[in-house]
Amino acid sequence: MSREDLGRSSWLFLHTIAAHYPDNPSHVQRQDAERLIDILTRIYPCAECAEHFANIVAHKPPDVSSGTAFREWLCAVHNEVNYSLDKPQFNCAFVHARWSGLDCTDDLNACVHSHGLEKNIVSNGSGKRLGI
């Protein structure tokens, strides 16, 4: 896997999480989002990228106060990374159109977190997940 492939996959993952992040997150959800970002600054597979991301996060800590705030923060940080790589900037006004989240059409893997529901992973014995 190339560094570019890793970066694209990572941004897709992060933007998808942000797309499903609730508008009124619980204390635990805010902690989890902050921890996820913090963890990526230390264990990201590309050491140079992790260090660069850590520097950005140190100067611009994640705003996880709401779904909108998290999406805007992530878009701004993504643009900062793109700028350093001489890549085009993304108009953050269109972040929801670009990364609108998952299409949750499979009842067995419904996107319950996007609706603010808390469920545990359970199985029906066949190995299929019944909740997130």
DSSP file (Angstrom, degrees, kcal/mol; ACC not computed):
  #  RESIDUE AA STRUCTURE BP1 BP2  ACC     N-H-->O    O-->H-N    N-H-->O    O-->H-N    TCO  KAPPA ALPHA  PHI   PSI    X-CA   Y-CA   Z-CA
    1    1 A M              0   0    0      0, 0.0     2,-0.1     0, 0.0     0, 0.0   0.000 360.0 360.0 360.0 135.7    0.0    0.0    0.0
    2    2 A S     >  -     0   0    0      1,-0.1     4,-2.4     4,-0.0     5,-0.2  -0.425 360.0-112.6 -84.3 164.0    1.3    3.4   -0.9
    3    3 A R  H  > S+     0   0    0      1,-0.2     4,-2.5     2,-0.2     5,-0.1   0.865 120.2  53.9 -61.7 -36.4    1.3    6.4    1.5
    4    4 A E  H  > S+     0   0    0      2,-0.2     4,-2.6     1,-0.2    -1,-0.2   0.907 107.9  48.8 -65.9 -42.1   -1.2    8.0   -0.8
    5    5 A D  H  > S+     0   0    0      2,-0.2     4,-2.4     1,-0.2     5,-0.2   0.918 111.9  49.5 -62.9 -43.1   -3.5    5.0   -0.6
    6    6 A L  H  X S+     0   0    0     -4,-2.4     4,-2.6     2,-0.2    -2,-0.2   0.923 111.7  49.0 -60.7 -45.0   -3.2    5.0    3.2
    7    7 A G  H  X S+     0   0    0     -4,-2.5     4,-2.7     2,-0.2     5,-0.2   0.930 111.5  47.9 -62.0 -47.3   -4.0    8.7    3.3
    8    8 A R  H  X S+     0   0    0     -4,-2.6     4,-2.2     1,-0.2    -1,-0.2   0.919 114.4  46.9 -60.6 -44.0   -7.0    8.5    1.1
    9    9 A S  H  X S+     0   0    0     -4,-2.4     4,-2.3    -5,-0.2    -1,-0.2   0.900 112.6  49.9 -64.9 -40.6   -8.4    5.5    3.1
   10   10 A S  H  X S+     0   0    0     -4,-2.6     4,-2.8    -5,-0.2    -2,-0.2   0.918 110.9  48.0 -66.0 -43.9   -7.7    7.3    6.4
   11   11 A W  H  X S+     0   0    0     -4,-2.7     4,-3.0     2,-0.2     5,-0.3   0.901 111.2  51.3 -65.0 -39.4   -9.5   10.5    5.3
   12   12 A L  H  X S+     0   0    0     -4,-2.2     4,-2.1    -5,-0.2    -2,-0.2   0.935 111.7  47.8 -61.3 -45.3  -12.5    8.5    4.1
   13   13 A F  H  X S+     0   0    0     -4,-2.3     4,-2.2     2,-0.2    -2,-0.2   0.944 115.1  44.4 -58.8 -50.8  -12.6    6.6    7.4
   14   14 A L  H  X S+     0   0    0     -4,-2.8     4,-2.6     1,-0.2    -2,-0.2   0.910 113.8  48.6 -65.1 -43.0  -12.4    9.9    9.4
   15   15 A H  H  X S+     0   0    0     -4,-3.0     4,-2.2     2,-0.2    -1,-0.2   0.855 110.4  52.4 -67.1 -32.8  -14.9   11.8    7.3
   16   16 A T  H  X S+     0   0    0     -4,-2.1     4,-1.2    -5,-0.3    -2,-0.2   0.912 110.0  48.4 -67.7 -42.3  -17.3    8.9    7.5
   17   17 A I  H >X S+     0   0    0     -4,-2.2     4,-0.6     1,-0.2     3,-0.6   0.940 112.6  48.6 -59.9 -46.7  -17.1    8.9   11.3
   18   18 A A  H >< S+     0   0    0     -4,-2.6     3,-0.8     1,-0.2    53,-0.2   0.867 105.6  58.0 -62.9 -36.4  -17.6   12.7   11.3
   19   19 A A  H 3< S+     0   0    0     -4,-2.2    -1,-0.2     1,-0.2    -2,-0.2   0.820 113.1  39.9 -63.2 -29.7  -20.6   12.3    9.0
   20   20 A H  H << S+     0   0    0     -4,-1.2    -1,-0.2    -3,-0.6    96,-0.2   0.443  86.5 118.2 -97.7  -1.9  -22.2   10.0   11.6
   21   21 A Y  S << S-     0   0    0     -3,-0.8    50,-0.1    -4,-0.6    93,-0.1  -0.480  71.6-111.1 -68.7 132.3  -21.1   12.0   14.6
   22   22 A P        -     0   0    0      0, 0.0    45,-0.2     0, 0.0    -1,-0.1  -0.213   7.5-129.6 -69.5 153.9  -24.2   13.2   16.5
   23   23 A D  S    S+     0   0    0      1,-0.3    46,-0.1    43,-0.3    45,-0.1   0.804 110.2  34.2 -68.9 -29.1  -25.2   16.9   16.7
   24   24 A N  S    S-     0   0    0     42,-0.1    -1,-0.3    43,-0.1    42,-0.1  -0.665  89.3-168.1-124.2  75.1  -25.5   16.5   20.5
   25   25 A P        -     0   0    0      0, 0.0     2,-0.0     0, 0.0    -4,-0.0  -0.279  19.1-119.9 -67.9 148.3  -22.8   14.1   21.4
   26   26 A S     >  -     0   0    0      1,-0.1     4,-2.3     4,-0.0     5,-0.2  -0.280  32.5-100.8 -73.9 169.7  -22.7   12.5   24.9
   27   27 A H  H  > S+     0   0    0      1,-0.2     4,-2.4     2,-0.2     5,-0.2   0.902 125.7  50.5 -58.9 -41.7  -19.7   13.0   27.1
   28   28 A V  H  > S+     0   0    0      2,-0.2     4,-2.9     1,-0.2    -1,-0.2   0.907 108.5  51.3 -65.6 -42.0  -18.4    9.6   26.2
   29   29 A Q  H  > S+     0   0    0      2,-0.2     4,-2.3     1,-0.2    -1,-0.2   0.897 110.5  49.2 -63.2 -39.8  -18.8   10.2   22.4
   30   30 A R  H  X S+     0   0    0     -4,-2.3     4,-2.3     2,-0.2    -2,-0.2   0.928 112.7  47.7 -64.3 -44.3  -16.8   13.5   22.8
   31   31 A Q  H  X S+     0   0    0     -4,-2.4     4,-2.8     1,-0.2    -2,-0.2   0.928 111.4  50.6 -60.8 -45.4  -14.1   11.6   24.7
   32   32 A D  H  X S+     0   0    0     -4,-2.9     4,-2.6     1,-0.2    -2,-0.2   0.909 110.5  48.5 -61.1 -43.6  -14.0    8.8   22.1
   33   33 A A  H  X S+     0   0    0     -4,-2.3     4,-2.0     2,-0.2    -1,-0.2   0.923 113.4  47.3 -64.1 -43.5  -13.7   11.3   19.2
   34   34 A E  H  X S+     0   0    0     -4,-2.3     4,-2.5     1,-0.2    -2,-0.2   0.915 113.1  49.2 -62.6 -42.6  -10.9   13.2   21.0
   35   35 A R  H  X S+     0   0    0     -4,-2.8     4,-3.3     2,-0.2     5,-0.2   0.897 107.2  54.8 -64.5 -41.0   -9.1    9.9   21.8
   36   36 A L  H  X S+     0   0    0     -4,-2.6     4,-2.1     2,-0.2    -1,-0.2   0.945 111.5  44.0 -58.0 -48.6   -9.4    8.6   18.3
   37   37 A I  H  X S+     0   0    0     -4,-2.0     4,-1.1     1,-0.2    -1,-0.2   0.927 114.9  49.6 -62.1 -44.8   -7.7   11.7   16.9
   38   38 A D  H >< S+     0   0    0     -4,-2.5     3,-0.5     1,-0.2     4,-0.5   0.913 109.5  51.3 -61.3 -43.6   -5.1   11.6   19.7
   39   39 A I  H >X S+     0   0    0     -4,-3.3     4,-2.4     1,-0.2     3,-1.7   0.900 105.0  56.6 -61.6 -41.1   -4.3    7.9   19.1
   40   40 A L  H 3X S+     0   0    0     -4,-2.1     4,-1.0     1,-0.3    -1,-0.2   0.791  98.5  61.6 -63.3 -26.7   -3.8    8.5   15.3
   41   41 A T  H << S+     0   0    0     -4,-1.1    -1,-0.3    -3,-0.5    13,-0.2   0.677 116.2  31.9 -71.6 -14.6   -1.1   11.1   16.2
   42   42 A R  H <4 S+     0   0    0     -3,-1.7    -2,-0.2    -4,-0.5    -1,-0.2   0.741 127.5  30.2-112.2 -31.6    0.9    8.3   17.8
   43   43 A I  H  < S+     0   0    0     -4,-2.4    -3,-0.2     7,-0.1    -2,-0.1   0.326  73.6 134.5-117.8   9.2    0.2    5.0   16.0
   44   44 A Y     <  -     0   0    0     -4,-1.0     6,-0.2    -5,-0.3     7,-0.1  -0.369  62.9-123.3 -59.6 136.4   -0.5    6.0   12.4
   45   45 A P  S    S+     0   0    0      0, 0.0     2,-0.8     0, 0.0    -1,-0.1   0.737  99.7  67.0 -59.2 -25.5    1.4    3.7   10.1
   46   46 A C  S  > S-     0   0    0      1,-0.2     4,-2.7   -43,-0.1     5,-0.2  -0.862  70.6-163.5 -97.4 108.2    3.3    6.5    8.4
   47   47 A A  H  > S+     0   0    0     -2,-0.8     4,-2.3     1,-0.2     5,-0.2   0.888  88.7  49.8 -61.0 -42.5    5.5    8.1   11.1
   48   48 A E  H  > S+     0   0    0      1,-0.2     4,-2.2     2,-0.2    -1,-0.2   0.909 113.0  47.5 -62.9 -41.9    6.1   11.3    9.1
   49   49 A C  H  > S+     0   0    0      2,-0.2     4,-2.9     1,-0.2    -2,-0.2   0.905 110.5  52.0 -65.2 -42.5    2.4   11.7    8.6
   50   50 A A  H  X S+     0   0    0     -4,-2.7     4,-2.6     2,-0.2    -2,-0.2   0.906 110.2  48.6 -61.2 -42.6    1.6   11.0   12.2
   51   51 A E  H  X S+     0   0    0     -4,-2.3     4,-2.1     2,-0.2    -1,-0.2   0.917 112.5  47.8 -65.0 -43.1    4.1   13.7   13.3
   52   52 A H  H  X S+     0   0    0     -4,-2.2     4,-2.0     2,-0.2    -2,-0.2   0.928 113.4  47.8 -62.9 -45.1    2.7   16.2   10.9
   53   53 A F  H  X S+     0   0    0     -4,-2.9     4,-2.8     1,-0.2     5,-0.2   0.898 109.6  53.8 -62.7 -40.8   -0.9   15.4   12.0
   54   54 A A  H  X S+     0   0    0     -4,-2.6     4,-2.3   -13,-0.2    -1,-0.2   0.897 107.8  50.3 -60.7 -41.2    0.2   15.7   15.7
   55   55 A N  H  X S+     0   0    0     -4,-2.1     4,-1.4     2,-0.2    -1,-0.2   0.907 112.0  47.3 -64.5 -41.4    1.7   19.1   15.0
   56   56 A I  H  X S+     0   0    0     -4,-2.0     4,-2.0     1,-0.2     3,-0.4   0.946 113.2  47.9 -63.4 -48.1   -1.6   20.3   13.4
   57   57 A V  H  < S+     0   0    0     -4,-2.8    -2,-0.2     1,-0.2    -1,-0.2   0.849 106.9  57.4 -63.6 -35.0   -3.7   18.8   16.2
   58   58 A A  H  < S+     0   0    0     -4,-2.3    -1,-0.2    -5,-0.2    -2,-0.2   0.863 115.9  35.8 -63.6 -34.9   -1.5   20.5   18.8
   59   59 A H  H  < S+     0   0    0     -4,-1.4    -2,-0.2    -3,-0.4    -1,-0.2   0.672 131.9  30.1 -91.1 -19.7   -2.2   23.9   17.3
   60   60 A K  S  < S-     0   0    0     -4,-2.0    -1,-0.2    -5,-0.1    -2,-0.1  -0.647  82.6-159.0-140.9  77.8   -5.8   23.2   16.3
   61   61 A P        -     0   0    0      0, 0.0    -3,-0.1     0, 0.0    -4,-0.0  -0.189  35.7 -86.7 -59.8 151.6   -7.3   20.7   18.8
   62   62 A P        -     0   0    0      0, 0.0     2,-0.8     0, 0.0     8,-0.1  -0.300  31.1-142.6 -61.8 137.9  -10.4   18.8   17.6
   63   63 A D        +     0   0    0      6,-0.3    10,-0.3     7,-0.1     3,-0.3  -0.883  32.8 160.8-101.0 102.8  -13.7   20.5   18.1
   64   64 A V        +     0   0    0     -2,-0.8    -1,-0.1     1,-0.2   -31,-0.1   0.032  36.5 113.1-110.9  23.9  -16.0   17.6   19.0
   65   65 A S  S    S-     0   0    0      1,-0.1     2,-0.3   -41,-0.1    -1,-0.2   0.743  89.4  -3.9 -70.5 -23.5  -18.8   19.7   20.6
   66   66 A S  S  > S-     0   0    0     -3,-0.3     4,-2.4   -42,-0.1   -43,-0.3  -0.969  74.9-101.6-158.2 167.6  -21.2   18.9   17.8
   67   67 A G  H  > S+     0   0    0     -2,-0.3     4,-2.5   -45,-0.2     5,-0.2   0.921 122.4  48.7 -60.8 -44.3  -21.4   17.0   14.6
   68   68 A T  H  > S+     0   0    0      1,-0.2     4,-2.5     2,-0.2     5,-0.2   0.928 111.8  48.9 -62.4 -45.5  -21.2   20.2   12.6
   69   69 A A  H  > S+     0   0    0      1,-0.2     4,-2.5     2,-0.2    -6,-0.3   0.903 112.3  48.1 -62.2 -42.0  -18.2   21.4   14.6
   70   70 A F  H  X S+     0   0    0     -4,-2.4     4,-2.8     2,-0.2    -1,-0.2   0.921 112.5  48.3 -65.9 -43.9  -16.4   18.0   14.2
   71   71 A R  H  X S+     0   0    0     -4,-2.5     4,-2.3   -53,-0.2    -2,-0.2   0.911 113.7  46.9 -63.2 -42.2  -17.0   17.9   10.4
   72   72 A E  H  X S+     0   0    0     -4,-2.5     4,-2.3     2,-0.2    -2,-0.2   0.907 113.0  49.1 -66.2 -41.4  -15.8   21.5   10.0
   73   73 A W  H  X S+     0   0    0     -4,-2.5     4,-2.6   -10,-0.3     5,-0.2   0.946 112.4  48.0 -61.5 -47.9  -12.7   20.9   12.1
   74   74 A L  H  X S+     0   0    0     -4,-2.8     4,-2.8     1,-0.2    -2,-0.2   0.898 111.4  49.9 -62.4 -41.2  -11.9   17.7   10.2
   75   75 A C  H  X S+     0   0    0     -4,-2.3     4,-2.5     2,-0.2    -1,-0.2   0.919 111.4  48.9 -63.7 -43.2  -12.3   19.5    6.8
   76   76 A A  H  X S+     0   0    0     -4,-2.3     4,-1.8     2,-0.2    -2,-0.2   0.906 113.5  46.4 -62.9 -41.9  -10.1   22.4    7.9
   77   77 A V  H  X S+     0   0    0     -4,-2.6     4,-2.3     2,-0.2    -2,-0.2   0.907 110.9  52.2 -67.5 -41.6   -7.4   19.9    9.1
   78   78 A H  H  X S+     0   0    0     -4,-2.8     4,-2.8     1,-0.2    -2,-0.2   0.915 109.7  50.1 -59.6 -42.7   -7.7   17.9    5.9
   79   79 A N  H  X S+     0   0    0     -4,-2.5     4,-2.6     2,-0.2    -1,-0.2   0.865 107.2  54.1 -64.3 -35.7   -7.2   21.1    3.9
   80   80 A E  H  X S+     0   0    0     -4,-1.8     4,-1.8     2,-0.2    -1,-0.2   0.913 110.9  45.6 -64.3 -41.8   -4.2   22.0    6.0
   81   81 A V  H  X S+     0   0    0     -4,-2.3     4,-1.3     2,-0.2    -2,-0.2   0.937 112.6  51.0 -64.5 -46.3   -2.6   18.6    5.2
   82   82 A N  H  <>S+     0   0    0     -4,-2.8     5,-3.3     1,-0.2     3,-0.4   0.899 107.6  53.5 -58.2 -41.2   -3.6   19.0    1.5
   83   83 A Y  H ><5S+     0   0    0     -4,-2.6     3,-1.5     1,-0.2    -1,-0.2   0.915 107.0  50.9 -60.1 -43.6   -1.9   22.5    1.5
   84   84 A S  H 3<5S+     0   0    0     -4,-1.8    -1,-0.2     1,-0.3    -2,-0.2   0.751 112.4  47.5 -67.3 -22.3    1.3   21.0    2.8
   85   85 A L  T 3<5S-     0   0    0     -4,-1.3    -1,-0.3    -3,-0.4    -2,-0.2   0.296 116.4-113.6 -98.8   7.7    1.2   18.4    0.0
   86   86 A D  T < 5S+     0   0    0     -3,-1.5    -3,-0.2     1,-0.2    -2,-0.1   0.842  70.9 140.9  61.1  35.6    0.5   20.9   -2.7
   87   87 A K      < -     0   0    0     -5,-3.3    -1,-0.2    -6,-0.2    -2,-0.1  -0.709  58.7 -87.9-103.4 158.8   -3.0   19.5   -3.2
   88   88 A P        -     0   0    0      0, 0.0     2,-0.2     0, 0.0    -1,-0.1  -0.256  41.5-114.0 -65.7 152.7   -6.1   21.5   -3.9
   89   89 A Q        -     0   0    0     -7,-0.1     2,-0.4    -6,-0.1   -10,-0.0  -0.575  23.9-131.4 -83.4 148.9   -8.3   22.8   -1.0
   90   90 A F        -     0   0    0     -2,-0.2     2,-0.9   -15,-0.2   -11,-0.1  -0.861  19.6-118.9-102.0 136.3  -11.8   21.5   -0.5
   91   91 A N    >   -     0   0    0     -2,-0.4     3,-2.2     1,-0.2   -16,-0.0  -0.643  22.0-155.0 -73.9 108.2  -14.6   23.9    0.0
   92   92 A C  G >  S+     0   0    0     -2,-0.9     3,-1.4     1,-0.3     4,-0.3   0.622  85.3  77.4 -65.9 -12.8  -15.8   22.9    3.5
   93   93 A A  G 3  S+     0   0    0      1,-0.3    -1,-0.3     2,-0.1     3,-0.2   0.727  98.4  46.6 -65.1 -19.6  -19.3   24.3    2.7
   94   94 A F  G <> S+     0   0    0     -3,-2.2     4,-2.1     1,-0.2    -1,-0.3   0.170  76.3 112.6-107.0  16.5  -19.8   21.1    0.7
   95   95 A V  H <> S+     0   0    0     -3,-1.4     4,-2.9     1,-0.2    -1,-0.2   0.878  77.3  50.7 -60.1 -39.6  -18.4   18.6    3.3
   96   96 A H  H  4 S+     0   0    0     -4,-0.3    -1,-0.2    -3,-0.2    -2,-0.1   0.884 110.5  49.1 -68.0 -36.1  -21.8   17.0    3.9
   97   97 A A  H  4 S+     0   0    0      1,-0.2     3,-0.4    -3,-0.2    -1,-0.2   0.867 116.8  42.3 -68.4 -35.4  -22.4   16.5    0.2
   98   98 A R  H  < S+     0   0    0     -4,-2.1     2,-0.5     1,-0.3    -2,-0.2   0.911 130.1  23.5 -78.1 -44.5  -19.0   14.9   -0.3
   99   99 A W  S  < S+     0   0    0     -4,-2.9    -1,-0.3    -5,-0.2    -2,-0.1  -0.730  70.1 154.8-124.2  80.0  -18.9   12.7    2.9
  100  100 A S        -     0   0    0     -2,-0.5     2,-0.2    -3,-0.4    -1,-0.1   0.418  52.0-116.5 -91.1   3.0  -22.5   12.1    3.8
  101  101 A G        -     0   0    0     -3,-0.1    -1,-0.3     2,-0.1     2,-0.2  -0.468  50.0 -27.5  97.8-169.9  -22.0    8.9    5.6
  102  102 A L        -     0   0    0    -86,-0.2     2,-1.0    -2,-0.2     9,-0.1  -0.516  48.1-126.3 -85.8 148.9  -23.1    5.3    5.0
  103  103 A D        -     0   0    0     -2,-0.2     2,-1.6     7,-0.0     3,-0.3  -0.848  28.3-158.3 -90.8 102.7  -26.2    4.2    3.2
  104  104 A C        +     0   0    0     -2,-1.0     7,-0.1     1,-0.2     6,-0.1  -0.594  42.4 134.5 -90.3  81.2  -27.6    2.0    6.0
  105  105 A T        +     0   0    0     -2,-1.6     2,-0.8     4,-0.1    -1,-0.2   0.600  46.7  86.6-102.8 -14.2  -29.9   -0.3    4.0
  106  106 A D    >   -     0   0    0     -3,-0.3     3,-1.4     3,-0.2    -1,-0.1  -0.795  64.7-156.3 -90.7 111.5  -28.9   -3.6    5.6
  107  107 A D  G >  S+     0   0    0     -2,-0.8     3,-1.1     1,-0.3    -1,-0.2   0.811  91.3  59.2 -58.4 -31.6  -31.0   -4.1    8.7
  108  108 A L  G 3  S+     0   0    0      1,-0.3    -1,-0.3    -3,-0.1    -2,-0.0   0.747 116.9  31.9 -71.5 -21.6  -28.4   -6.5   10.2
  109  109 A N  G <  S+     0   0    0     -3,-1.4    -1,-0.3    21,-0.1    -3,-0.2  -0.219  85.9 167.8-126.6  42.5  -25.7   -3.8   10.1
  110  110 A A    <   -     0   0    0     -3,-1.1     2,-1.8     1,-0.1     3,-0.2  -0.204  44.9-116.5 -59.5 148.0  -27.9   -0.7   10.6
  111  111 A C    >   +     0   0    0      1,-0.2     3,-0.7    -7,-0.1     4,-0.4  -0.539  48.9 162.0 -86.1  72.8  -26.0    2.6   11.3
  112  112 A V  G > > +     0   0    0     -2,-1.8     5,-2.0     1,-0.2     3,-1.3   0.814  65.3  61.9 -68.5 -30.8  -27.4    3.0   14.8
  113  113 A H  G > 5S+     0   0    0      1,-0.3     3,-1.7    -3,-0.2    -1,-0.2   0.836  94.6  62.6 -65.7 -30.2  -24.8    5.5   16.0
  114  114 A S  G < 5S+     0   0    0     -3,-0.7    -1,-0.3     1,-0.3    -2,-0.2   0.696 105.0  48.5 -68.2 -15.5  -25.8    8.0   13.3
  115  115 A H  G < 5S-     0   0    0     -3,-1.3    -1,-0.3    -4,-0.4    -2,-0.2   0.252 120.9-107.4-106.5  11.1  -29.2    8.1   14.9
  116  116 A G  T < 5S+     0   0    0     -3,-1.7     2,-0.3     1,-0.3    -3,-0.2   0.618  73.0 140.4  77.4  13.0  -27.8    8.6   18.4
  117  117 A L      < -     0   0    0     -5,-2.0     2,-0.6     2,-0.0    -1,-0.3  -0.654  43.2-145.7 -90.6 146.2  -28.7    5.1   19.6
  118  118 A E        +     0   0    0     -2,-0.3     2,-0.3    -3,-0.1    -5,-0.0  -0.954  30.3 156.6-112.2 120.8  -26.4    3.1   21.8
  119  119 A K        -     0   0    0     -2,-0.6     2,-0.3     3,-0.0    12,-0.1  -0.946  33.9-126.7-136.9 158.3  -26.3   -0.7   21.2
  120  120 A N        -     0   0    0     -2,-0.3     2,-0.5    12,-0.1    10,-0.1  -0.671  37.4 -96.2 -97.9 159.9  -23.8   -3.4   21.8
  121  121 A I        +     0   0    0     11,-0.4     2,-0.3    -2,-0.3    11,-0.1  -0.663  53.3 171.2 -75.6 125.0  -22.6   -5.9   19.2
  122  122 A V        -     0   0    0     -2,-0.5     8,-2.1     9,-0.3     9,-0.4  -0.910  21.1-141.8-131.7 160.8  -24.6   -9.0   19.5
  123  123 A S  B     -A  129   0A   0     -2,-0.3     6,-0.2     6,-0.2    -2,-0.0  -0.925  13.2-146.0-125.0 149.6  -24.9  -12.1   17.3
  124  124 A N        -     0   0    0      4,-1.0     5,-0.1    -2,-0.4    -1,-0.1   0.205  62.1 -95.6 -94.6  15.0  -27.8  -14.2   16.3
  125  125 A G  S    S+     0   0    0      3,-0.2    -2,-0.0     1,-0.0     0, 0.0   0.137 116.0  85.0  94.2 -20.3  -25.6  -17.3   16.3
  126  126 A S  S    S-     0   0    0      2,-0.2     3,-0.1     0, 0.0    -3,-0.0   0.445 109.0-106.5 -92.3  -0.3  -24.9  -17.2   12.6
  127  127 A G  S    S+     0   0    0      1,-0.3     2,-0.3     0, 0.0    -5,-0.0   0.378  78.9 132.1  91.1  -4.4  -22.0  -14.7   13.1
  128  128 A K        -     0   0    0      1,-0.1    -4,-1.0     2,-0.0    -1,-0.3  -0.623  59.4-119.6 -83.9 141.1  -24.0  -11.8   11.7
  129  129 A R  B     -A  123   0A   0     -2,-0.3    -6,-0.2    -6,-0.2     3,-0.1  -0.585  21.4-170.3 -80.5 138.3  -24.0   -8.6   13.7
  130  130 A L        -     0   0    0     -8,-2.1     2,-0.3    -2,-0.3   -20,-0.1   0.483  69.7   0.0-104.9  -6.0  -27.3   -7.4   14.9
  131  131 A G              0   0    0     -9,-0.4    -9,-0.3   -22,-0.1    -1,-0.2  -0.977 360.0 360.0-168.8 170.5  -26.2   -4.0   16.1
  132  132 A I              0   0    0     -2,-0.3   -11,-0.4   -11,-0.1   -12,-0.1   0.405 360.0 360.0-106.3 360.0  -23.2   -1.8   16.5
